[in-house]
Amino acid sequence: MIRTEVTPEWQQVLDTLPAEARQMLVDEAEHLANAIKYRNDRARISTNGALEVLFAIGCAYNRIDGEGNQHGG
């Protein structure tokens, strides 16, 4: 369930994914938003904000290999 409307830019990204991957990413974004609210009931984050956080984590993860070595780029 998407709690906030996804921006056109994020919709373009989501549209490139298979349906199962798209649903998983949206579900994880919602879990992240709920976790932040659980930790601090005054905090607010949109689905788009949570997608941005997950994207940043994914980019950082892709720069680091399993041994903690950073990839070039």
N, CA, C, O and CB atoms as a CASP TS submission, in Angstrom:
PFRMAT TS
TARGET T0000
AUTHOR 0000-0000-0000
METHOD Language model
MODEL 1
PARENT N/A
ATOM      1  N   MET     1       0.840  -1.185   0.000  1.00  0.00           N
ATOM      2  CA  MET     1       0.000   0.000   0.000  1.00  0.00           C
ATOM      3  C   MET     1       0.879   1.240   0.000  1.00  0.00           C
ATOM      4  O   MET     1       1.734   1.384   0.874  1.00  0.00           O
ATOM      5  CB  MET     1      -0.952   0.003   1.213  1.00  0.00           C
ATOM      6  N   ILE     2       0.691   2.125  -0.944  1.00  0.00           N
ATOM      7  CA  ILE     2       1.439   3.377  -0.997  1.00  0.00           C
ATOM      8  C   ILE     2       0.652   4.427  -0.235  1.00  0.00           C
ATOM      9  O   ILE     2      -0.500   4.717  -0.557  1.00  0.00           O
ATOM     10  CB  ILE     2       1.702   3.829  -2.469  1.00  0.00           C
ATOM     11  N   ARG     3       1.291   4.990   0.778  1.00  0.00           N
ATOM     12  CA  ARG     3       0.598   5.974   1.611  1.00  0.00           C
ATOM     13  C   ARG     3       0.636   7.374   1.014  1.00  0.00           C
ATOM     14  O   ARG     3      -0.253   8.186   1.270  1.00  0.00           O
ATOM     15  CB  ARG     3       1.206   5.998   2.993  1.00  0.00           C
ATOM     16  N   THR     4       1.653   7.654   0.229  1.00  0.00           N
ATOM     17  CA  THR     4       1.747   8.946  -0.437  1.00  0.00           C
ATOM     18  C   THR     4       1.932   8.705  -1.929  1.00  0.00           C
ATOM     19  O   THR     4       2.458   7.670  -2.339  1.00  0.00           O
ATOM     20  CB  THR     4       2.916   9.801   0.144  1.00  0.00           C
ATOM     21  N   GLU     5       1.508   9.643  -2.716  1.00  0.00           N
ATOM     22  CA  GLU     5       1.612   9.485  -4.162  1.00  0.00           C
ATOM     23  C   GLU     5       3.077   9.485  -4.586  1.00  0.00           C
ATOM     24  O   GLU     5       3.857  10.333  -4.151  1.00  0.00           O
ATOM     25  CB  GLU     5       0.840  10.604  -4.889  1.00  0.00           C
ATOM     26  N   VAL     6       3.436   8.550  -5.417  1.00  0.00           N
ATOM     27  CA  VAL     6       4.796   8.454  -5.917  1.00  0.00           C
ATOM     28  C   VAL     6       4.991   9.514  -7.001  1.00  0.00           C
ATOM     29  O   VAL     6       4.126   9.707  -7.856  1.00  0.00           O
ATOM     30  CB  VAL     6       5.094   7.024  -6.466  1.00  0.00           C
ATOM     31  N   THR     7       6.134  10.197  -6.957  1.00  0.00           N
ATOM     32  CA  THR     7       6.414  11.223  -7.957  1.00  0.00           C
ATOM     33  C   THR     7       6.569  10.594  -9.335  1.00  0.00           C
ATOM     34  O   THR     7       6.850   9.400  -9.443  1.00  0.00           O
ATOM     35  CB  THR     7       7.680  12.012  -7.584  1.00  0.00           C
ATOM     36  N   PRO     8       6.389  11.382 -10.384  1.00  0.00           N
ATOM     37  CA  PRO     8       6.567  10.843 -11.732  1.00  0.00           C
ATOM     38  C   PRO     8       7.958  10.227 -11.938  1.00  0.00           C
ATOM     39  O   PRO     8       8.097   9.223 -12.637  1.00  0.00           O
ATOM     40  CB  PRO     8       6.336  11.940 -12.758  1.00  0.00           C
ATOM     41  N   GLU     9       8.976  10.829 -11.331  1.00  0.00           N
ATOM     42  CA  GLU     9      10.331  10.296 -11.472  1.00  0.00           C
ATOM     43  C   GLU     9      10.446   8.906 -10.848  1.00  0.00           C
ATOM     44  O   GLU     9      11.027   7.998 -11.442  1.00  0.00           O
ATOM     45  CB  GLU     9      11.347  11.247 -10.826  1.00  0.00           C
ATOM     46  N   TRP    10       9.888   8.746  -9.645  1.00  0.00           N
ATOM     47  CA  TRP    10       9.933   7.430  -8.998  1.00  0.00           C
ATOM     48  C   TRP    10       9.034   6.445  -9.716  1.00  0.00           C
ATOM     49  O   TRP    10       9.350   5.256  -9.766  1.00  0.00           O
ATOM     50  CB  TRP    10       9.522   7.534  -7.527  1.00  0.00           C
ATOM     51  N   GLN    11       7.933   6.900 -10.269  1.00  0.00           N
ATOM     52  CA  GLN    11       7.064   5.997 -11.018  1.00  0.00           C
ATOM     53  C   GLN    11       7.785   5.461 -12.241  1.00  0.00           C
ATOM     54  O   GLN    11       7.612   4.296 -12.601  1.00  0.00           O
ATOM     55  CB  GLN    11       5.771   6.709 -11.433  1.00  0.00           C
ATOM     56  N   GLN    12       8.604   6.307 -12.892  1.00  0.00           N
ATOM     57  CA  GLN    12       9.394   5.850 -14.033  1.00  0.00           C
ATOM     58  C   GLN    12      10.354   4.747 -13.613  1.00  0.00           C
ATOM     59  O   GLN    12      10.495   3.741 -14.309  1.00  0.00           O
ATOM     60  CB  GLN    12      10.169   7.019 -14.656  1.00  0.00           C
ATOM     61  N   VAL    13      11.012   4.935 -12.477  1.00  0.00           N
ATOM     62  CA  VAL    13      11.942   3.917 -11.972  1.00  0.00           C
ATOM     63  C   VAL    13      11.176   2.636 -11.661  1.00  0.00           C
ATOM     64  O   VAL    13      11.591   1.550 -12.067  1.00  0.00           O
ATOM     65  CB  VAL    13      12.692   4.425 -10.706  1.00  0.00           C
ATOM     66  N   LEU    14      10.072   2.755 -10.948  1.00  0.00           N
ATOM     67  CA  LEU    14       9.285   1.583 -10.573  1.00  0.00           C
ATOM     68  C   LEU    14       8.765   0.846 -11.805  1.00  0.00           C
ATOM     69  O   LEU    14       8.690  -0.383 -11.813  1.00  0.00           O
ATOM     70  CB  LEU    14       8.117   1.995  -9.677  1.00  0.00           C
ATOM     71  N   ASP    15       8.409   1.594 -12.839  1.00  0.00           N
ATOM     72  CA  ASP    15       7.871   0.980 -14.056  1.00  0.00           C
ATOM     73  C   ASP    15       8.905   0.135 -14.790  1.00  0.00           C
ATOM     74  O   ASP    15       8.540  -0.718 -15.598  1.00  0.00           O
ATOM     75  CB  ASP    15       7.342   2.053 -14.985  1.00  0.00           C
ATOM     76  N   THR    16      10.188   0.359 -14.523  1.00  0.00           N
ATOM     77  CA  THR    16      11.229  -0.436 -15.188  1.00  0.00           C
ATOM     78  C   THR    16      11.434  -1.782 -14.501  1.00  0.00           C
ATOM     79  O   THR    16      12.101  -2.660 -15.047  1.00  0.00           O
ATOM     80  CB  THR    16      12.550   0.337 -15.216  1.00  0.00           C
ATOM     81  N   LEU    17      10.874  -1.949 -13.324  1.00  0.00           N
ATOM     82  CA  LEU    17      11.073  -3.175 -12.552  1.00  0.00           C
ATOM     83  C   LEU    17       9.983  -4.202 -12.840  1.00  0.00           C
ATOM     84  O   LEU    17       8.856  -3.841 -13.178  1.00  0.00           O
ATOM     85  CB  LEU    17      11.107  -2.858 -11.059  1.00  0.00           C
ATOM     86  N   PRO    18      10.321  -5.479 -12.704  1.00  0.00           N
ATOM     87  CA  PRO    18       9.271  -6.501 -12.771  1.00  0.00           C
ATOM     88  C   PRO    18       8.274  -6.262 -11.624  1.00  0.00           C
ATOM     89  O   PRO    18       8.634  -5.690 -10.595  1.00  0.00           O
ATOM     90  CB  PRO    18       9.888  -7.952 -12.689  1.00  0.00           C
ATOM     91  N   ALA    19       7.044  -6.695 -11.805  1.00  0.00           N
ATOM     92  CA  ALA    19       5.979  -6.440 -10.826  1.00  0.00           C
ATOM     93  C   ALA    19       6.364  -6.892  -9.421  1.00  0.00           C
ATOM     94  O   ALA    19       6.083  -6.194  -8.447  1.00  0.00           O
ATOM     95  CB  ALA    19       4.699  -7.142 -11.253  1.00  0.00           C
ATOM     96  N   GLU    20       7.003  -8.051  -9.310  1.00  0.00           N
ATOM     97  CA  GLU    20       7.380  -8.567  -7.995  1.00  0.00           C
ATOM     98  C   GLU    20       8.430  -7.678  -7.322  1.00  0.00           C
ATOM     99  O   GLU    20       8.336  -7.404  -6.126  1.00  0.00           O
ATOM    100  CB  GLU    20       7.911  -9.998  -8.123  1.00  0.00           C
ATOM    101  N   ALA    21       9.418  -7.233  -8.078  1.00  0.00           N
ATOM    102  CA  ALA    21      10.465  -6.357  -7.532  1.00  0.00           C
ATOM    103  C   ALA    21       9.884  -4.996  -7.173  1.00  0.00           C
ATOM    104  O   ALA    21      10.251  -4.408  -6.156  1.00  0.00           O
ATOM    105  CB  ALA    21      11.624  -6.190  -8.543  1.00  0.00           C
ATOM    106  N   ARG    22       8.975  -4.494  -8.011  1.00  0.00           N
ATOM    107  CA  ARG    22       8.331  -3.206  -7.750  1.00  0.00           C
ATOM    108  C   ARG    22       7.552  -3.265  -6.441  1.00  0.00           C
ATOM    109  O   ARG    22       7.641  -2.351  -5.622  1.00  0.00           O
ATOM    110  CB  ARG    22       7.394  -2.815  -8.916  1.00  0.00           C
ATOM    111  N   GLN    23       6.791  -4.337  -6.245  1.00  0.00           N
ATOM    112  CA  GLN    23       6.004  -4.476  -5.026  1.00  0.00           C
ATOM    113  C   GLN    23       6.908  -4.595  -3.797  1.00  0.00           C
ATOM    114  O   GLN    23       6.618  -4.022  -2.747  1.00  0.00           O
ATOM    115  CB  GLN    23       5.084  -5.697  -5.125  1.00  0.00           C
ATOM    116  N   MET    24       8.011  -5.346  -3.941  1.00  0.00           N
ATOM    117  CA  MET    24       8.941  -5.503  -2.832  1.00  0.00           C
ATOM    118  C   MET    24       9.542  -4.149  -2.442  1.00  0.00           C
ATOM    119  O   MET    24       9.648  -3.841  -1.255  1.00  0.00           O
ATOM    120  CB  MET    24      10.056  -6.501  -3.202  1.00  0.00           C
ATOM    121  N   LEU    25       9.934  -3.342  -3.429  1.00  0.00           N
ATOM    122  CA  LEU    25      10.534  -2.043  -3.145  1.00  0.00           C
ATOM    123  C   LEU    25       9.539  -1.109  -2.466  1.00  0.00           C
ATOM    124  O   LEU    25       9.886  -0.422  -1.505  1.00  0.00           O
ATOM    125  CB  LEU    25      11.052  -1.409  -4.430  1.00  0.00           C
ATOM    126  N   VAL    26       8.317  -1.081  -2.958  1.00  0.00           N
ATOM    127  CA  VAL    26       7.294  -0.229  -2.341  1.00  0.00           C
ATOM    128  C   VAL    26       6.985  -0.710  -0.920  1.00  0.00           C
ATOM    129  O   VAL    26       6.835   0.102  -0.007  1.00  0.00           O
ATOM    130  CB  VAL    26       6.002  -0.220  -3.198  1.00  0.00           C
ATOM    131  N   ASP    27       6.890  -2.029  -0.737  1.00  0.00           N
ATOM    132  CA  ASP    27       6.648  -2.575   0.605  1.00  0.00           C
ATOM    133  C   ASP    27       7.768  -2.188   1.561  1.00  0.00           C
ATOM    134  O   ASP    27       7.509  -1.802   2.701  1.00  0.00           O
ATOM    135  CB  ASP    27       6.511  -4.105   0.548  1.00  0.00           C
ATOM    136  N   GLU    28       9.010  -2.290   1.102  1.00  0.00           N
ATOM    137  CA  GLU    28      10.152  -1.930   1.950  1.00  0.00           C
ATOM    138  C   GLU    28      10.158  -0.441   2.267  1.00  0.00           C
ATOM    139  O   GLU    28      10.520  -0.044   3.374  1.00  0.00           O
ATOM    140  CB  GLU    28      11.467  -2.322   1.271  1.00  0.00           C
ATOM    141  N   ALA    29       9.764   0.377   1.310  1.00  0.00           N
ATOM    142  CA  ALA    29       9.669   1.820   1.564  1.00  0.00           C
ATOM    143  C   ALA    29       8.625   2.095   2.642  1.00  0.00           C
ATOM    144  O   ALA    29       8.840   2.924   3.527  1.00  0.00           O
ATOM    145  CB  ALA    29       9.314   2.585   0.264  1.00  0.00           C
ATOM    146  N   GLU    30       7.505   1.401   2.563  1.00  0.00           N
ATOM    147  CA  GLU    30       6.469   1.573   3.588  1.00  0.00           C
ATOM    148  C   GLU    30       6.943   1.069   4.951  1.00  0.00           C
ATOM    149  O   GLU    30       6.656   1.689   5.974  1.00  0.00           O
ATOM    150  CB  GLU    30       5.187   0.837   3.175  1.00  0.00           C
ATOM    151  N   HIS    31       7.664  -0.051   4.968  1.00  0.00           N
ATOM    152  CA  HIS    31       8.205  -0.556   6.235  1.00  0.00           C
ATOM    153  C   HIS    31       9.171   0.453   6.837  1.00  0.00           C
ATOM    154  O   HIS    31       9.153   0.689   8.045  1.00  0.00           O
ATOM    155  CB  HIS    31       8.913  -1.910   6.026  1.00  0.00           C
ATOM    156  N   LEU    32      10.016   1.050   5.997  1.00  0.00           N
ATOM    157  CA  LEU    32      10.957   2.052   6.481  1.00  0.00           C
ATOM    158  C   LEU    32      10.220   3.259   7.055  1.00  0.00           C
ATOM    159  O   LEU    32      10.561   3.746   8.133  1.00  0.00           O
ATOM    160  CB  LEU    32      11.895   2.490   5.352  1.00  0.00           C
ATOM    161  N   ALA    33       9.224   3.732   6.343  1.00  0.00           N
ATOM    162  CA  ALA    33       8.450   4.881   6.830  1.00  0.00           C
ATOM    163  C   ALA    33       7.777   4.557   8.159  1.00  0.00           C
ATOM    164  O   ALA    33       7.759   5.392   9.063  1.00  0.00           O
ATOM    165  CB  ALA    33       7.392   5.299   5.790  1.00  0.00           C
ATOM    166  N   ASN    34       7.227   3.361   8.287  1.00  0.00           N
ATOM    167  CA  ASN    34       6.589   2.956   9.540  1.00  0.00           C
ATOM    168  C   ASN    34       7.603   2.816  10.670  1.00  0.00           C
ATOM    169  O   ASN    34       7.314   3.173  11.812  1.00  0.00           O
ATOM    170  CB  ASN    34       5.843   1.641   9.349  1.00  0.00           C
ATOM    171  N   ALA    35       8.793   2.296  10.354  1.00  0.00           N
ATOM    172  CA  ALA    35       9.830   2.131  11.377  1.00  0.00           C
ATOM    173  C   ALA    35      10.289   3.480  11.904  1.00  0.00           C
ATOM    174  O   ALA    35      10.514   3.645  13.103  1.00  0.00           O
ATOM    175  CB  ALA    35      11.027   1.353  10.813  1.00  0.00           C
ATOM    176  N   ILE    36      10.425   4.443  11.003  1.00  0.00           N
ATOM    177  CA  ILE    36      10.835   5.782  11.440  1.00  0.00           C
ATOM    178  C   ILE    36       9.764   6.382  12.334  1.00  0.00           C
ATOM    179  O   ILE    36      10.080   6.976  13.365  1.00  0.00           O
ATOM    180  CB  ILE    36      11.102   6.705  10.225  1.00  0.00           C
ATOM    181  N   LYS    37       8.512   6.236  11.956  1.00  0.00           N
ATOM    182  CA  LYS    37       7.418   6.772  12.775  1.00  0.00           C
ATOM    183  C   LYS    37       7.351   6.055  14.126  1.00  0.00           C
ATOM    184  O   LYS    37       7.060   6.684  15.144  1.00  0.00           O
ATOM    185  CB  LYS    37       6.069   6.633  12.032  1.00  0.00           C
ATOM    186  N   TYR    38       7.618   4.752  14.144  1.00  0.00           N
ATOM    187  CA  TYR    38       7.600   3.984  15.391  1.00  0.00           C
ATOM    188  C   TYR    38       8.670   4.503  16.351  1.00  0.00           C
ATOM    189  O   TYR    38       8.429   4.627  17.552  1.00  0.00           O
ATOM    190  CB  TYR    38       7.817   2.479  15.107  1.00  0.00           C
ATOM    191  N   ARG    39       9.850   4.805  15.816  1.00  0.00           N
ATOM    192  CA  ARG    39      10.951   5.281  16.658  1.00  0.00           C
ATOM    193  C   ARG    39      10.705   6.698  17.172  1.00  0.00           C
ATOM    194  O   ARG    39      11.153   7.054  18.262  1.00  0.00           O
ATOM    195  CB  ARG    39      12.261   5.236  15.881  1.00  0.00           C
ATOM    196  N   ASN    40       9.991   7.504  16.385  1.00  0.00           N
ATOM    197  CA  ASN    40       9.723   8.885  16.780  1.00  0.00           C
ATOM    198  C   ASN    40       8.381   9.274  16.182  1.00  0.00           C
ATOM    199  O   ASN    40       8.282   9.548  14.986  1.00  0.00           O
ATOM    200  CB  ASN    40      10.868   9.863  16.308  1.00  0.00           C
ATOM    201  N   ASP    41       7.356   9.297  17.011  1.00  0.00           N
ATOM    202  CA  ASP    41       6.001   9.512  16.482  1.00  0.00           C
ATOM    203  C   ASP    41       5.795  10.905  15.893  1.00  0.00           C
ATOM    204  O   ASP    41       4.771  11.156  15.258  1.00  0.00           O
ATOM    205  CB  ASP    41       4.988   9.283  17.573  1.00  0.00           C
ATOM    206  N   ARG    42       6.742  11.805  16.091  1.00  0.00           N
ATOM    207  CA  ARG    42       6.642  13.129  15.471  1.00  0.00           C
ATOM    208  C   ARG    42       7.350  13.186  14.122  1.00  0.00           C
ATOM    209  O   ARG    42       7.211  14.165  13.389  1.00  0.00           O
ATOM    210  CB  ARG    42       7.223  14.185  16.398  1.00  0.00           C
ATOM    211  N   ALA    43       8.105  12.147  13.792  1.00  0.00           N
ATOM    212  CA  ALA    43       8.824  12.104  12.512  1.00  0.00           C
ATOM    213  C   ALA    43       7.862  11.724  11.397  1.00  0.00           C
ATOM    214  O   ALA    43       6.940  10.934  11.599  1.00  0.00           O
ATOM    215  CB  ALA    43      10.009  11.102  12.570  1.00  0.00           C
ATOM    216  N   ARG    44       8.084  12.284  10.241  1.00  0.00           N
ATOM    217  CA  ARG    44       7.272  11.969   9.071  1.00  0.00           C
ATOM    218  C   ARG    44       8.192  11.740   7.887  1.00  0.00           C
ATOM    219  O   ARG    44       9.162  12.474   7.701  1.00  0.00           O
ATOM    220  CB  ARG    44       6.252  13.100   8.769  1.00  0.00           C
ATOM    221  N   ILE    45       7.897  10.739   7.094  1.00  0.00           N
ATOM    222  CA  ILE    45       8.621  10.482   5.862  1.00  0.00           C
ATOM    223  C   ILE    45       7.616   9.933   4.864  1.00  0.00           C
ATOM    224  O   ILE    45       6.787   9.086   5.196  1.00  0.00           O
ATOM    225  CB  ILE    45       9.819   9.489   6.085  1.00  0.00           C
ATOM    226  N   SER    46       7.700  10.421   3.655  1.00  0.00           N
ATOM    227  CA  SER    46       6.785   9.967   2.613  1.00  0.00           C
ATOM    228  C   SER    46       7.333   8.703   1.961  1.00  0.00           C
ATOM    229  O   SER    46       8.476   8.308   2.189  1.00  0.00           O
ATOM    230  CB  SER    46       6.565  11.072   1.555  1.00  0.00           C
ATOM    231  N   THR    47       6.500   8.090   1.157  1.00  0.00           N
ATOM    232  CA  THR    47       6.961   6.951   0.368  1.00  0.00           C
ATOM    233  C   THR    47       8.123   7.377  -0.513  1.00  0.00           C
ATOM    234  O   THR    47       9.100   6.641  -0.648  1.00  0.00           O
ATOM    235  CB  THR    47       5.813   6.371  -0.491  1.00  0.00           C
ATOM    236  N   ASN    48       8.030   8.554  -1.112  1.00  0.00           N
ATOM    237  CA  ASN    48       9.109   9.053  -1.962  1.00  0.00           C
ATOM    238  C   ASN    48      10.395   9.238  -1.171  1.00  0.00           C
ATOM    239  O   ASN    48      11.477   8.901  -1.650  1.00  0.00           O
ATOM    240  CB  ASN    48       8.705  10.369  -2.615  1.00  0.00           C
ATOM    241  N   GLY    49      10.279   9.772   0.036  1.00  0.00           N
ATOM    242  CA  GLY    49      11.452   9.942   0.889  1.00  0.00           C
ATOM    243  C   GLY    49      12.070   8.604   1.248  1.00  0.00           C
ATOM    244  O   GLY    49      13.292   8.457   1.254  1.00  0.00           O
ATOM    245  N   ALA    50      11.224   7.629   1.548  1.00  0.00           N
ATOM    246  CA  ALA    50      11.723   6.297   1.891  1.00  0.00           C
ATOM    247  C   ALA    50      12.387   5.645   0.674  1.00  0.00           C
ATOM    248  O   ALA    50      13.400   4.962   0.822  1.00  0.00           O
ATOM    249  CB  ALA    50      10.574   5.407   2.418  1.00  0.00           C
ATOM    250  N   LEU    51      11.834   5.845  -0.521  1.00  0.00           N
ATOM    251  CA  LEU    51      12.460   5.326  -1.733  1.00  0.00           C
ATOM    252  C   LEU    51      13.833   5.963  -1.938  1.00  0.00           C
ATOM    253  O   LEU    51      14.776   5.286  -2.347  1.00  0.00           O
ATOM    254  CB  LEU    51      11.561   5.582  -2.958  1.00  0.00           C
ATOM    255  N   GLU    52      13.949   7.263  -1.656  1.00  0.00           N
ATOM    256  CA  GLU    52      15.241   7.950  -1.764  1.00  0.00           C
ATOM    257  C   GLU    52      16.261   7.338  -0.812  1.00  0.00           C
ATOM    258  O   GLU    52      17.413   7.122  -1.188  1.00  0.00           O
ATOM    259  CB  GLU    52      15.080   9.452  -1.472  1.00  0.00           C
ATOM    260  N   VAL    53      15.838   7.059   0.423  1.00  0.00           N
ATOM    261  CA  VAL    53      16.740   6.458   1.406  1.00  0.00           C
ATOM    262  C   VAL    53      17.177   5.072   0.940  1.00  0.00           C
ATOM    263  O   VAL    53      18.363   4.748   0.986  1.00  0.00           O
ATOM    264  CB  VAL    53      16.058   6.371   2.791  1.00  0.00           C
ATOM    265  N   LEU    54      16.228   4.253   0.492  1.00  0.00           N
ATOM    266  CA  LEU    54      16.565   2.917   0.019  1.00  0.00           C
ATOM    267  C   LEU    54      17.498   2.974  -1.193  1.00  0.00           C
ATOM    268  O   LEU    54      18.401   2.147  -1.319  1.00  0.00           O
ATOM    269  CB  LEU    54      15.292   2.146  -0.333  1.00  0.00           C
ATOM    270  N   PHE    55      17.288   3.933  -2.074  1.00  0.00           N
ATOM    271  CA  PHE    55      18.150   4.093  -3.234  1.00  0.00           C
ATOM    272  C   PHE    55      19.570   4.461  -2.808  1.00  0.00           C
ATOM    273  O   PHE    55      20.540   3.914  -3.333  1.00  0.00           O
ATOM    274  CB  PHE    55      17.584   5.161  -4.176  1.00  0.00           C
ATOM    275  N   ALA    56      19.687   5.380  -1.863  1.00  0.00           N
ATOM    276  CA  ALA    56      21.008   5.777  -1.362  1.00  0.00           C
ATOM    277  C   ALA    56      21.726   4.602  -0.707  1.00  0.00           C
ATOM    278  O   ALA    56      22.929   4.421  -0.896  1.00  0.00           O
ATOM    279  CB  ALA    56      20.876   6.932  -0.362  1.00  0.00           C
ATOM    280  N   ILE    57      20.992   3.809   0.058  1.00  0.00           N
ATOM    281  CA  ILE    57      21.580   2.615   0.680  1.00  0.00           C
ATOM    282  C   ILE    57      22.044   1.644  -0.399  1.00  0.00           C
ATOM    283  O   ILE    57      23.146   1.101  -0.314  1.00  0.00           O
ATOM    284  CB  ILE    57      20.561   1.925   1.626  1.00  0.00           C
ATOM    285  N   GLY    58      21.217   1.425  -1.405  1.00  0.00           N
ATOM    286  CA  GLY    58      21.584   0.520  -2.496  1.00  0.00           C
ATOM    287  C   GLY    58      22.823   1.000  -3.230  1.00  0.00           C
ATOM    288  O   GLY    58      23.687   0.192  -3.572  1.00  0.00           O
ATOM    289  N   CYS    59      22.927   2.308  -3.481  1.00  0.00           N
ATOM    290  CA  CYS    59      24.110   2.851  -4.157  1.00  0.00           C
ATOM    291  C   CYS    59      25.354   2.646  -3.304  1.00  0.00           C
ATOM    292  O   CYS    59      26.400   2.249  -3.817  1.00  0.00           O
ATOM    293  CB  CYS    59      23.919   4.348  -4.467  1.00  0.00           C
ATOM    294  N   ALA    60      25.250   2.912  -2.008  1.00  0.00           N
ATOM    295  CA  ALA    60      26.394   2.713  -1.119  1.00  0.00           C
ATOM    296  C   ALA    60      26.770   1.238  -1.064  1.00  0.00           C
ATOM    297  O   ALA    60      27.954   0.901  -1.090  1.00  0.00           O
ATOM    298  CB  ALA    60      26.083   3.240   0.297  1.00  0.00           C
ATOM    299  N   TYR    61      25.793   0.370  -0.990  1.00  0.00           N
ATOM    300  CA  TYR    61      26.039  -1.069  -0.941  1.00  0.00           C
ATOM    301  C   TYR    61      26.749  -1.539  -2.210  1.00  0.00           C
ATOM    302  O   TYR    61      27.647  -2.380  -2.147  1.00  0.00           O
ATOM    303  CB  TYR    61      24.718  -1.834  -0.756  1.00  0.00           C
ATOM    304  N   ASN    62      26.352  -1.002  -3.351  1.00  0.00           N
ATOM    305  CA  ASN    62      26.968  -1.389  -4.618  1.00  0.00           C
ATOM    306  C   ASN    62      28.404  -0.901  -4.752  1.00  0.00           C
ATOM    307  O   ASN    62      29.178  -1.461  -5.528  1.00  0.00           O
ATOM    308  CB  ASN    62      26.153  -0.861  -5.765  1.00  0.00           C
ATOM    309  N   ARG    63      28.768   0.143  -3.999  1.00  0.00           N
ATOM    310  CA  ARG    63      30.142   0.644  -4.031  1.00  0.00           C
ATOM    311  C   ARG    63      31.068  -0.154  -3.132  1.00  0.00           C
ATOM    312  O   ARG    63      32.289  -0.041  -3.237  1.00  0.00           O
ATOM    313  CB  ARG    63      30.174   2.099  -3.626  1.00  0.00           C
ATOM    314  N   ILE    64      30.497  -0.960  -2.249  1.00  0.00           N
ATOM    315  CA  ILE    64      31.294  -1.731  -1.297  1.00  0.00           C
ATOM    316  C   ILE    64      31.068  -3.209  -1.574  1.00  0.00           C
ATOM    317  O   ILE    64      29.927  -3.661  -1.666  1.00  0.00           O
ATOM    318  CB  ILE    64      30.925  -1.373   0.182  1.00  0.00           C
ATOM    319  N   ASP    65      32.165  -3.967  -1.709  1.00  0.00           N
ATOM    320  CA  ASP    65      31.978  -5.396  -1.949  1.00  0.00           C
ATOM    321  C   ASP    65      31.852  -6.142  -0.625  1.00  0.00           C
ATOM    322  O   ASP    65      31.893  -5.522   0.437  1.00  0.00           O
ATOM    323  CB  ASP    65      33.145  -5.965  -2.777  1.00  0.00           C
ATOM    324  N   GLY    66      31.704  -7.423  -0.673  1.00  0.00           N
ATOM    325  CA  GLY    66      31.473  -8.245   0.525  1.00  0.00           C
ATOM    326  C   GLY    66      32.596  -8.196   1.542  1.00  0.00           C
ATOM    327  O   GLY    66      32.398  -8.582   2.694  1.00  0.00           O
ATOM    328  N   GLU    67      33.783  -7.726   1.140  1.00  0.00           N
ATOM    329  CA  GLU    67      34.911  -7.662   2.057  1.00  0.00           C
ATOM    330  C   GLU    67      35.145  -6.270   2.587  1.00  0.00           C
ATOM    331  O   GLU    67      36.159  -6.016   3.237  1.00  0.00           O
ATOM    332  CB  GLU    67      36.150  -8.154   1.384  1.00  0.00           C
ATOM    333  N   GLY    68      34.227  -5.366   2.323  1.00  0.00           N
ATOM    334  CA  GLY    68      34.364  -4.001   2.828  1.00  0.00           C
ATOM    335  C   GLY    68      35.225  -3.116   1.950  1.00  0.00           C
ATOM    336  O   GLY    68      35.571  -2.007   2.356  1.00  0.00           O
ATOM    337  N   ASN    69      35.582  -3.575   0.756  1.00  0.00           N
ATOM    338  CA  ASN    69      36.392  -2.787  -0.157  1.00  0.00           C
ATOM    339  C   ASN    69      35.500  -1.934  -1.042  1.00  0.00           C
ATOM    340  O   ASN    69      34.498  -2.409  -1.575  1.00  0.00           O
ATOM    341  CB  ASN    69      37.287  -3.692  -1.009  1.00  0.00           C
ATOM    342  N   GLN    70      35.872  -0.674  -1.193  1.00  0.00           N
ATOM    343  CA  GLN    70      35.080   0.191  -2.042  1.00  0.00           C
ATOM    344  C   GLN    70      35.420  -0.051  -3.497  1.00  0.00           C
ATOM    345  O   GLN    70      36.579  -0.266  -3.851  1.00  0.00           O
ATOM    346  CB  GLN    70      35.299   1.652  -1.677  1.00  0.00           C
ATOM    347  N   HIS    71      34.398  -0.013  -4.337  1.00  0.00           N
ATOM    348  CA  HIS    71      34.569  -0.125  -5.776  1.00  0.00           C
ATOM    349  C   HIS    71      34.895   1.260  -6.324  1.00  0.00           C
ATOM    350  O   HIS    71      34.517   2.268  -5.726  1.00  0.00           O
ATOM    351  CB  HIS    71      33.293  -0.718  -6.456  1.00  0.00           C
ATOM    352  N   GLY    72      35.570   1.315  -7.415  1.00  0.00           N
ATOM    353  CA  GLY    72      35.871   2.599  -8.041  1.00  0.00           C
ATOM    354  C   GLY    72      34.629   3.232  -8.622  1.00  0.00           C
ATOM    355  O   GLY    72      33.642   2.547  -8.889  1.00  0.00           O
ATOM    356  N   GLY    73      34.674   4.538  -8.819  1.00  0.00           N
ATOM    357  CA  GLY    73      33.554   5.190  -9.480  1.00  0.00           C
ATOM    358  C   GLY    73      32.910   6.170  -8.681  1.00  0.00           C
ATOM    359  O   GLY    73      31.947   6.794  -9.126  1.00  0.00           O
TER
END
